[in-house]
Amino acid sequence: MEKTYNPTSIEQALYQAWEEKGYFKPNGDTSKESYSIMIPPPNVTGSLHMGHAFQDTIMDTLIRCQRMKGKNTLWQVGTDHAGIATQMVVERKIAAEEDKTKHDYGRDAFIDKVWEWKAESGGNITQQLRRLGASVDWDRERFTMDDGFYKAVQEVFISLYNEDLIYRGKRLVNWDPKLHTAISDLEVENKDKKGHMWHFRYPLADGAKTAQGNDYIIVATTRPETMLGDTGVAVNPEDPRYKDLIGKEVLLPIANRRIPILGDEHADMEKGTGCVKITPAHDFNDYEVGKRHDLPMINIFTFDANIRDEAEVFTTKGEPSEAYTSDIPEKYRGMERFTARKAIVAEFDELGLLEEIKDHDLTIPYGDRGGVVIEPMLTDQWYVRTAPLAEVATKAVEDGEIQFVPKQYENMYFSWMRDIQDWCISRQLWWGHRIPAWYDAEGKVYVGHNEEEVREKNGLGDDITLTQDEDVLDTWFSSGLWTFGTLGWPEKTPELDMYHPSDVLVTGFDIIFFWVARMIMMTMHFIKDENGKPQVPFKTVYVTGLIRDENGDKMSKSKGNVLDPIDMIDGIDLESLVTKRTGNMMQPKLAAKIEKNTRKTFENGIEPYGTDALRFTLAAMASTGRDINWDMKRLEGYRNFCNKLWNASRYVLMNTEDQDCGFAAGAELEYSLADKWIESQFELAAKAFNSHIDNFRLDMAANTLYEFIWNQFCDWYLELTKPVLWKGSEAQQRATRRTLITVLEKTLRLAHPVIPYITETIWKSVKPLVDGVEGETIMLQALPQYNEANFHQEALNDIEWVKAFITSIRNLRAEYDINPGKPLDVMLKAASDKDAQRLINNEQVLTSLAKLEQVRVLSSNEETPACATALVGKSELMIPMAGLIDKDAELERLAKEITKTQGEIKRIEGKLNNVGFVAKAPEAVVAKERDKLDGYKETLIKLEDQKVTISNL
């Protein structure tokens, strides 16, 4: 092994060897239990971010554990075609490079261009996955637009259509006026903005009056332009001001339309004026009110969100209606929506119908890709009837067939599933799974795998012109088939039998509905076991928290607080980091702010930490369901942990290579108490680690490794071996060498799932020294399990006593400022014969590690001089102080420490007695000050005790 741990020199070459030798593949042994995880397919346009690194570390740790348990293990990898995102990338590319649009190419040629981009640039994230050490089966890599997946998507669509679970209808959707497509709620970014609430007078028809005698009612709106599409006004049926007006009509200004006043609980008596304008074609709440009261729907917008030349009028079923004319006032035709807003407000003012304008805090929906305000739009789309599918999927979680970790996320799942709406699955894009539906000249729809099949099935001759639907399917539709589509369905493949249902899905809470629930619905509808029972896609849903920055803020490019996992693995200089964070920003002020914060936070850039340190940090933070504040200091600490393991391994190798390690038949072995103790500690660590992994507590599993490797093995056991290796008999040395190398080998196997690179590298040097260890890679070795035969409770108790003895000596040296290397005479007032015997049995170790001149047990009546004392269990450890310290100098030092500590206590008490501070400061800050005060008070007590002891010398 190299003298210094250098992850850069080992990681990439090691991964390449793993992949080339096929170590990531399932073992294919059908006699073994199968275990599978389907990786949530990242966008093909994407690059690895902290969320990916976090979840992929969790999945890889689980997979490596199960592979080492001998299971037939598959970690299925693949990417999502990411409809909108990919289309936008390629559109920007051809605009920048060729000054062309997709329309210049035409649909087929443009799609060819996307495939060309995918071949050249679409593998970035899969290369980054390799850098993270992801042990996925690359030979089985899938893409949601590959031929096999396309076949599965078509089969599902056609089957659902034939079962009347897919239909086409005119309904309200989130419409992106820039991209000209419907988008999902997940692609809508709600932003808080300052805005206005306009109060308009709507005149009452036929001489009607309000209870106050007014011939008008006042409606309040934040979107004045939509009033051109109003078809009703709602009041609360219990509102005494307006209930007598229910059934009467208002004369809608500007549009000159009579619309009814309805009683509906959507109108809140306590909010605004109590009167709510209803525009069913342009507001989701109004759409529901309109359905309840059978109101016509009037669409006033084009797909660009400009005012139409003629309105479209529909019934609640989306069919053309003649309830109102399609007239739109001429001056508004073709007007951009926000320009129309200003013009309509101005006309209301001119008509004397503008009551008032109030400032108002708004939440405005923006498209996360197009960046413009989303418009609720009445369009023809394809929908899945989800209620029947949701019923089965809900029961699967109720019955425990699928477990959520943490369990509270089941409630989020149930709340969505029990109030589920039909799912809009069509998108107005070119890139994606084109909907397998064709229309004749009359608009009749035919669904099938291809046009030839449609014609043959329906007896359509060549004289009938058919046109395929222009829309593609929502990417969530295809990714909903991920667990079984990747395994070859609709063919009945051996892989489907072997690996489905999968074992664990690792995901974030934000897509429980958009992806998790839809996978459960789709899978249970299409995949049945041999008895015809619906099969779940996975047995456990492990919901991770979100990785935030060190201040608890969500990472985002606009804040400039995004961290790239690859930068933490490889390192990046400050200038490159600044350029990376600000290079593409169009807003100079924001770029300058981000540059300033970056230079302040990362004065020297980011040094390389290596993959293992990053993985260990992520695992150590992975408490279930909790958001995580990233901490670069913890990353640095876990790199130090890797260094510690490396250096400890070199110590072991230096003391075992070319030495007799006791593996020969009949070798005489005399194990020390420390040998038995470290074996016992290892068994406890193995037991705890496996239990934590089984319970998805990777944080606790990582902490178990850290505690055992750093504190027990490196800090204590290696020190305890030195007296034996230096002065022990041949049988003792032989046994200790054997324990050193075997415990290290087992420890490397236990830690491998979390830190694969360093453990493999060290293991290759350790393996030749351990009898019976065969194989080329650690990842196919057995994961250690608890072995009671290696557990020695008495040795555990005895060494814990020895550790407490040595620690007490070291603490007393520190407290009394005694030179760490000065040999001491120590006495023990033993509380029991057992403690006295422990001292005698371990005298050599205690003398060596505690730097003692001599150590002895006091007789019962022996007089003792003034001593520094400490308790070891119930026994008292005593160090005679005479001659060890300069009494006057020590008293002077203690007096200064006491004065300083008293000053800190007075300062903090003053702060906590300040009512203003306690009232205004955050609770966490106040609690921190109280903790500091308690700490200083404890320190003062110790200093006073020391002063008394020194004074008595």
N, C-alpha and C positions, 0 to 999 in steps of 0.2 A: 504493500500500500504506500501511496505517496505520503510524504510527511504532513502536508497541509491538505485539508479538505477543500476541493475546488469543484463545485457542482458543474460549472461550465464545461469542464474537461470530460465529464463522464455521461451527462444526461442524454444528449441527442444520439450519440453513437450507441448507447445502451438500448434506447427505444427502438432504433432501426433494427438492431439485432433481434429484439423481442418480436417485432412485427414480421421480419423475414423468416424467422423460425416457427412462426405460427402458434406462439404460446397463448395468444388471445382467443384462439378458436375453442368452441365447445369440444369436450373430449369425445363426444359421440357415443359414450357408453350408456346404452339404454337400461342397463341393470342398475345404474346410479340414479339418484334423485336429480331431477332437472331444476335449474334455477335460472330465471331470466329477468332482465330489466330492459325496457325499451327507452332509449334516450329520447327526451323531448326534442324533436327535430328543430335545430336552430335555423333561422332564415339563411338561405343560401347567399344573401347579400351581406350577412353579418360578420362581425368579428368578435372574438372572445371578450366578454366583459366580466365584471366581478361576480355578477349573478350566475353566469355560466360556470365560472371557475368554482364557485361555491357548490353548486348542485352537482357538477361533474366530479368534484372531489368526493362528495358523499356517495355518489353512485359507484365510482371506481373502488372506493374502500369496501363497500358492500360486496361488489362483484369479486374483488380479489380475496376477500374472506371466504366466500362460498366456493370459489375455485380451489382454494387451499384446503377446503374441507372435502375435496374430491368430487363435488357435484358436477353434473354435466351443465356447464354454465355458459349462457349466451348473454352478452351485452350488445344489443342491436343498435347500430348506428345509422344515421341518415340525416338528410336536410330537407327543409320545407321550401317549396318553390316561391313562397312569399309574393303573392300576386301583385299588389300595389307597389310594394317596395322595389321589387325587381324591375317591373315595368318602368318605374320612375328613374332608376339607375341607368337603364339603357336609353331611355328618352333623353336624359341629360347628356349622356355620352355622345349620341349621334348629333345632338344640337351643338355641342361644343366642338366636336371634331369635323362635322360635315355640314353644319348649319341646316339640318333637316329635321322634320318631324316624323312621327310614326306614319302619318297619313301620306307622306312622300314615298314611303316604302310600300304601304299596303299591308294588310293583316298578315298574310302568309310570310312575306319577306321580312316583316318586322319580327315575327316569332322566330324565324331562322336567325335573326340578329341576336335575339335574347339567348338562344341556345349557344350561339358562338361566344357570347359574353360568359355564359355559365362554364363553358369548357376552359376558357382562359383565366377567369377571375373568381369563379364560384367556389373554389376550394379553400379559400383563405381560412375559414373557421375550422375546417377539418385538419388543416396543418397545425393550427394553434391547439386543437384538442390533443394532438400528438405531443406537443410541448408540455402539456399538463400531465402527461403520463397515462392518458385514458386507454385502458386495455380493452377496447371495443374490437369486435370481429370485423376488420376492414373489408374482408372478402365478401361480406354480406351487406355492405353499405347500400342504402336505398335513397331514393329521391322521390318526392311526392308527385313528380311528373314522369317517372320512368314508365316503361311499357306495362310492366306488371301492375304497378299501382294504378295506372290509367284504366286497366281492365277492371280492377276492384271498384274504382269510383263509378265507372259506368254501370256495373252490375248492381251496385247499391242504389243508384239513382233510378234505374229502370224498375227494379223490384219495388221500391217505395212508391213510385208512381203507379205501378200496376195494382198496388194494395190501397190506393187512394190516400197514401200518407204524404205524397208530394202533390202540390197543386200550384197553379199560377193565379195570381190575383192582384188587384190594385189596392195597395195599402200604403200607409205612411212609413217612410224610412228616413234615416239620417242620410242626407244627400250632400256630397262634396261638390260645390259649384265649379271648383277649379279642375278637379280630376274627372268630373262627370260620372260618378259612380256612387252607388249606395255603399255605406261603410258600417261596420259593427260598432256597438257601444264602446268596445275596447279601443277602437281607433279614434274615439272622440276625446279630446283633451279639454276639460272644463277650466276656464280661467276666470278669476275674480277681477271685475272691472268696475270703474265708476261710470255711472250712466244716469238716465233720467226715467221718470215715470210721467207719462202724459195723461192728463185727465180731459176726456172729451165729453161733450153733451150729445146724446143721441135723442132727437125729438120723439115724443110719443105720438102714435098715429091715432086718428079718429077722435081727437079731443080728449084723450085720456089724461088723467092727472095723478101725480104721486100723492102719498099721504100728507106730504108737506105742501101740496098745491102746485108743484112744478109741472110744466108740460114737457119735461125732459127727464132722463136719468143720466147719471154720470158714470162712464166706464173708465177704468184706468188701464193703461197698456204700456209696455216697454218696447213694443214693435208696431208703431202706428201704420206702417206700410201694409200690414196684413189685414187692416180693416176692409180693404177692397174685397176680401174673401169671407167676411163675416156672414154667417147664416143664422145667428141667434144671439141672444143675451141671456145669461143664466143669473138667477137670484136664488138665494136659499129659501126653500119653501116655508121655513119657520120665521123668516125675517119680516117683522111687522111693517117695515117701511115699504116693502115691495110685493108682499104675497098677494095683494089684491090685483096686481098687474099681471100675474101669471096667466098666460093665454092671450094677452093683448100683444100688440106689435109696436115696433119702433120703425121710424123712417131713417134708414141708414144714410147719413150724409155722403155727399160726393158720388156714391154709387147709386143713389136713388132706388134703394131696394127695401121692401117691407120684410122685416124679419121678426120672428116670434120671441116673446119673453118666456123663458122656461123656468120651472122650479127644479133645481138640482143641488145636491149637497156639495158639489164641487165649488160652489160659490160660498165663501167664508164670510159670515156676518161681521167678524171682527177685523177683517183685513180690507184695506182700501175703502172703496165706496160701497162694497157689497154687491156690485154689479160687474159681471165678467163677460166680456165679448167672447163669442165662440166662433173660431175659425177652424173647422174640422180638417181642412186640407193642409194646414200649416202649423199645427201645434199638437203634440202627442196627447196632452190632457184633453184638449178640445175635441180631438178625434174620438176619444172614448165617450165624451159627453154627447157628441153628435150621433154616435151609434146608439146610445141609450134612448135618444129622442128622435131617431130617424131623420136627422137633418141632412139636407143636401150638402155636398162637398164642392167647393169652388176653388179650383187651382188657378192662381193668378201669376205664377212664376214660370219662366222658361228654365231649362236645365242650367243656364248660366246665372240663375237667380235674378234675372231682369223681369220687369213687368211684361206680361204677354200682350200681344195685340188683341187677342180674344181669350176670355177665360174658358176653362174646361169645367163643366158642371156634371157631377156624378151623384148617383145614389149612394147610400151607405154600403151597398154591395159592390161599388166600383163600376156600375153600369152607367152609360150616358143618361142624363136626366134633363128634362125640360122644365124643371121647377122654377128656374131663373134663366134669364137671358145670359148670353156670354159677353155682353157689352162691358167694356172697360173704358172709362173716360179717356178721350183721345190724347190729352196732354201727358198722360202717364205711360202710354204705350211705348215699350222699348226702353223705359227708364231703368237705370241701375237701382237696385233695391234700397241702398242707403241714401241715394239722391232722391228717390221717391219718398222716403221717410220725411226728409226736410220739406219737400214740396207739399206733402199731405198735411203736415203740422201747420205750414204757412196758410194753406187753404182753410183749415179749421179755424185758424185765427181770424182770417178775413170774414168768414161766415159768422163770427161771434160765438163759435162753439168750442173754443179752447178755454177750458175752465182754469187750469193751472199746470205748471210744470214743476216737478219736485226732483231733487237729486235722489239717486237710488243706487244702492249696491247691487251689481248684477253678476250672475254666473253665466258666462257666454261659452257655448260649445264651439271648439275649433277642430278641424281635421288635423290629426297629428302628422299626416304626410303632406297634404296640400297647404296647410297653414292658414286657411281662410275660414270664416264663420260658416258653420254647418247650417243647412236649411232643411227643416222637416219638409219632405216632398212626397206628393202622392204619385206613385209610379207603379208600373206593372213589374212584379217580381215573382220569383219562384219561392215557395215556402214549404217547410216540413211541418206536418201536424205532429207536434211534439207530445201532446197530452198522453196518448196511449203508450208511447215509448218511455215517457217519464215515470209512469206508474210502476213499471217493472224495475226501472233503474233506481227509483226511490226505495222500493222494497228490499233491494239487494243490500243497501246500506242499513236499513232498519233491521234486517235479519242478521247483520254482522258478516255477510259474505265479503263485504269490502269494509276495511277499517281505516278511519282517518287518524293520522298522528300529526299534531295533537287532536284529541277527540272533539274539541269544541268546534272544529271546522265542519263537522257533520251538520251543525245548526245552520251554517251559511249555505251548505249544499241543500238542505231540506227547504230553507226559505225560498230559494230559487225554484226548486223542482216542484213545489206544491203550488206555485203561482206562475207556472211556466206559460210563456206566449209562443205562438208559432214562430219558427225560425226562418228568417229571410236568408236564402242560400245563394242568390244570384248577385253577380257583380258586373258592372259595365266596363269590363277590361278586355284586353286581347290575350294577355298572358295568363294561362290557367287551364283548368279542365273545361273545355267548351261543353255547354249543356247539350246532351244528346236528344234534342227535340227539333222537329221540322214543322213548318207551317205551309199550308196551301194558300191559294190566292184569297180565300174567304177567312183566313186566320185560324182554321181548324188545326189543332196540334196533334202531332204524331211523335211518339217516343220510341226509340230503339237504338241498337248499337251503331247503326250506320244507315245511310239513305237507302241502300239496296235492300236491307232487311225491312225497312219501313214500307217500301213500295210493295215488296213481295207479301208481307204480312197483311197489308190493307188493300191489296188488289189495285194499286194505283199504276196507271199506265204512264208512258213517257210524255203523254200530252198534259199531264198534271205537273205544274211547276212546284217544286218544293224548295223552301229556303230554310237553312239551319238557323237556330236561335243564335244571336250575336253574343249573348252573355256567357260568362264563365262562372264556375262555382266558387263560392267563398272558400278560402284556403282552410278555414276551420272544418269545412265539410270533409275534405280529403284527409286532413290530419286526424279527424275523428275515427278514421279506420286504421290508425297507425299500428295498434297492437296485433291485429290479424292480417292487415294488408301487407305488412313487411314479411310475414311468414308464408306468403304464397297464395292466400285466399284470392279468388274463389276456388282455386284448385284445392283438393284435400291432400295436403302435403304432409310428409313425416314430421317436418318442423312444427307445423300447426298442432299436431298431436303432442309433440314433445315439450314445447315451450309455452303453450297457451293453456290457461291464463298465465300471464306474467306475474312476477312476485311483488314488485314494488314500483310505484310511480313516484318520482321525486319532482316536485313542482312548487310553484308559488301560489299563494292564496288568490291572486288577482285573476287567475284563469281557471278557477275551480268550475265555474259555469261554462265559460267559453270553450274549454277544451276537455276538462276532466269529465264533466257531466255528459257531454256529447259523446265522448268515447264510450262511456258506460251505456248510454242509450243505444248507440249504433251496434256495439259489440253484442249486447244481450239480445238484440233483435235478429242478428244474422248468424251468430255462433252458438251452436247448441252442443251439449255433450252427447254421449252415446244413447242416453235415455230421453233426449229431446229437451232437456232442461237448459234454459238460457245460461250461457257461460259469461262470467265477469271478465273484464279485460285485465284486471290486476287485483291482488288480494289486499294490498295496503297502499294508501295514498299518504306519502310523507310530505307534509307541507312545510317548506322552509320559510324563515324570515327573510327580510330584505336587507341587503348590505348597504349601510349608509356611510357617510364620511365621518371623520373624527368628531364632528360637532352634532351628529345625529341628523344631518340634512340628506335628503335623497340625492344620489349622484345624478348629475345631468350635465350635458355639454354646455348649456346656457349658463350654468353656475361655475363651470370650469373646475369642478371637483371630481371629475371622473378619473378613476385609476385603471390603467391597463394592466391586467395580470402579467402579460409578457414583459412589460417594463420592469416589474418587480422580480421576475425571474432573471432577465438578462441585464437589467440596469439601464439607465438612460441619463445622459448629461442634462444639465439645467436648460441650456439653450434649445436643445432638441425637444425637451418637455414643454417649454414655453411655446415653441412653434407648433407643436402637435395640438396644444389646447386652444390656440388663438388663430392658427393659420387660415381657416376658412370662414372666419367671422366677418360679417358684413357691418357690424356696429362697432366703430372705433372705441367708444367709451367703455362698452362692455369688455372688449378685447383688452383694453388697458387695465381695467379692474382685475380681470382674470390673470393677466401677466403679473401684476403686483402681488396678488395673493399666492400665485405659484412660486414666485421668487422668495417670498417670505417663508412659505411652508417648506420648500425644498431648496435650501440655500446651495446645496452641492449636488442637486439632481437626485436621482434614486440609484443607489448602488445595487449591484446584483446580489440577490438573496438565494437564487436557485429554486427549483420546483418543489423540492421536499419541504423547505422552510415555509413556502407559501401554502402548500397542502396542509401541513401540520397546523398552521395558524387558522386556516379555514375550518379544519376539523375541530380544533379546540374551541372555536366560537360557535359551533353548530348546536346550540341548545334549541330544542324543538319549538318552532313557531314564533320565535322571538326575533325582532329586528336586531341587527348587529351593527354597532358602531366600529368602523375599521380603525385599527390602531397600528401605526407603523412600528411603534416600540415593541409590540408583541411579535411582529414579524421579525424584528431584530433579535428578540429574545429566543425565538424558535430556531433562527439560524445558529445562534450560540449553542442551542441544544444539539443541533446536528453536528457542530464542531466537537461538542463534548463526547458524543457517541463515537465519532471518528477517532479522537485522541484516546479514548478509553480502549477502543478496539486495537489500536496500535500498541498500547501497553500490554494487552492480553497476548497479542501475537508475538511481541518481543520476549515474553516470558514463557511461550509455549512452542514456538517454531523451533525445530531441531532439538526439542526437549522430550523427555519421557513423560507423556501425559496419562500413563496408566491404562492404556487400552489393550496392552498385551495380556494374553491369558495368564491367569495366576498372579498378576501384578499385585504387590502388597500396597494397600491403600489405607491411609489413616485420615479420615475426614475431620476437619476442624469444626468447631462450633459455628464459625463464620460460614463455612461451606454449607452446612445443613441449614443455616439461617437464610442464605441467599436462595437456595433451592426452594425453601418454604415461601419466601417473598415472591419468587417467580410464579409459583403455583397460584398464589392469591391474585397476582396481577393477571395471569391467564384467565382465571375464573371471572374476575371482574370485567376484563376487556371483552370477553365473549358475551357476557350478560348485557353489557352496555350496547354492543353492536346489535344484539337481538332486539333490544328495546329502542333502537334508533337514537341512542344518546351518544353521538360521536364525540361530543364535547367531553363527556365523562370517560369515554374510551381513550381519547388523546391524553387527558389528564392522568389516567392510570399509567400509560406508557411513560409520560414525563416523570411522574413521581418515582416509578420503579427504576428507570434508566438513570436519571440524574441523581436522585437522592439515595436510593438503595444501592444500586450497582456501582455507579461511578464514584459517588462521594464516600460511601461507607465500605462497601465490600472490597473495592480495590485497595483501599487503605488497610483494611483488616488482613488482606493477603500478604502485605509486605513483611511483617514479622515472620510469617511462616516461610515465605520464599527466601528470606535472608538467613534465618536461623533454625528453621524446622528440620526434622529428620527427612530422609529420602522418601519415606512412605507418606509423610505429611505433605511434602512438596509435590509429590506425584499426584496426590488426591486434590490438592488445591489447583494444580495446573489443569487437571481433568475438569474440575468444577468451573474454572474460569472459561475454558473454551466451549464446554457444552452449554453453560448458561448463556454465554454470548450468542451461540448459534441459535438457541431457542428464542432468545430475545429479538434477534434480527427477524426471525420468522413471524413473531408476534407483531412487530412494528411494521412489517413489510406492506400491509394493505394501505397504511397511511403515508409512509415515506418509502416508496418503492425503489428509488434510484440508489440512495446511499446504502440501504440494506442489501440490495443485490450486489453492489460493488464490494462491500466488506465481506459478505457471505462467500464470495468466490475465493477470498483469501483464507477464510476460516474453514470452509468445507473439507479441504484435504487433511486437516488436523483432527477431524472428528470421525471416529470409527462408525461405519454403517450409514453414513450420509452419502447418498448417490443422487445423480441428476445434474443437469446443466444449469438450472435456474431455480432461484428461491421461490418463484411464484407458483411452482407446481409441487412444492414441498407441503407437508401437513401444517395446518395452523395449530399451534399448541393448544391443548385443552387441559383442564385441571386434572392432575394425577395425585390422588391422595397418598400414594406410596412415597412420594417425594416430600410430603409435608411433615414437619417436625415442630410441634407446638412448643415443646420445652426449649428447643434451640431458639425459636422466635422470641420467647420470653427472656431468655438469658442475654441474647444479643441486644435486645431493646434496653435491658438494664445497663449493659456495657456502654451502649451509645449515650444513654442518659448521664452516666458517670463522666465520660469524655467531654460531652457537651457542657456539663456543669463546670469542669475544670477550665475549659476555654472561656466560658462566660465570666467566671471569677477573674481570670487574667485580664479580660477586657474591662470589667468594672473597676478593678483596682490598678489598672494601667501597669500590669506586670509583664515584662518582656516575654513574648510568646515562646522564645527558645530557652528561657531560664529553667533548669531542672528544679522541680519542686518536691518537697516532702509532703505526703498526703496521708491523712488518717481517715478511717471510716468507723463511725459509731454504728455498728451493724444492728438493724432492727430484728434480724432473724439469722439463724444458722445458715439459711439458704443464701442470703446476701453475703455473708462472710465467706462461704464456699465459692460464690461467684467471683469474689475478689481474688481468692487464691488461684482458682482455675484459669483466670484471665490476666494474671499479673503481667505476663510478657507483653500482651497486646496493650494493656492499659499503660504500662511504663513507656512503651514505644510511641503510641499515638498521642498520649496526653503529656509527653515530655516530662516524666517524673524521675526524680532521683531514687525515691523509694516509696512504697505504698504498703500500709499495714492496717490490720484491724485493731482497734483500741480494746484494751481489756476493760471490764465493766467499771472498775473504780479508779481508772487512771485519770490523773489531773491533766488538764490541757491548758496551754497558753492561749492568749488572745488569737482568735482564728477568724478567717473568712469562711463562711459556711454555706452549704447548699444541700437541698434534699435530693436524694436519688431513691425514688420510691418512698419508703418509710425510713430509710437509713440516712444518716447525716454525714456528709462529706466535709472534712475540715482541713484548711490550709493554714499552718502557723504563719503569721504575717511578719514577725520580727525579722529584720534584716532584709526583707524583700523589697521594701519601698522606703523612700525618704519621707518620714512622717510629716515634717513641716511643709515640704513641697506638695505632698498629696493633700494635706488639709487646705492649703492655699488654693490648689486646683479645684477642690470640691466646693470651697466657699464661692469661687467665681461661677461655677456651674449652678450652684444653688441660687445665687443672685440673678443670674441670667434666666433660670427657669421661673423664679418668682415674678420676674418682669414680664415674661410671656403670659403667665397666668393672669396677672393684673390687666394686661392689654386685652386679652380675649374676654375676660369677665366684663371689662368696660364696654366692649363691643356688644356682648350679649345682653347687657343691662340697658343698652340704648334701644328704647321702644321703637324708634324710627327704623333702625337697622333690621330688627326682628320682623317688623311689619312689612317692610318693602323688599327685603332680600329673598331670593328663591329659597324654598324650604330645604333643598339639597345643600345650599351654601350655609344656611344656619346649622344644619345637622353636622356638616363638616367642621364648623367652628367648635361645636360642642364636643365632638370626638377629639379634636386637637387639645381642648381644655382637659379632658379626662386623661389624655396621654401625658400631658405635662404634670398633672397632679400625681400620677403614678411614678413618674420620673423623680419628682421632688421627694416622695417617700423613700425611694431607693437611695437617693443621694444623702438624705438625712441619716438613714441607717448606716451607710458607709462611713459617714462622718463620726458617728458614735464608735463604730468598730475601730477606726484609725486612732481616735482620741484615746482609746483604752490600751493601745499598744505600749 
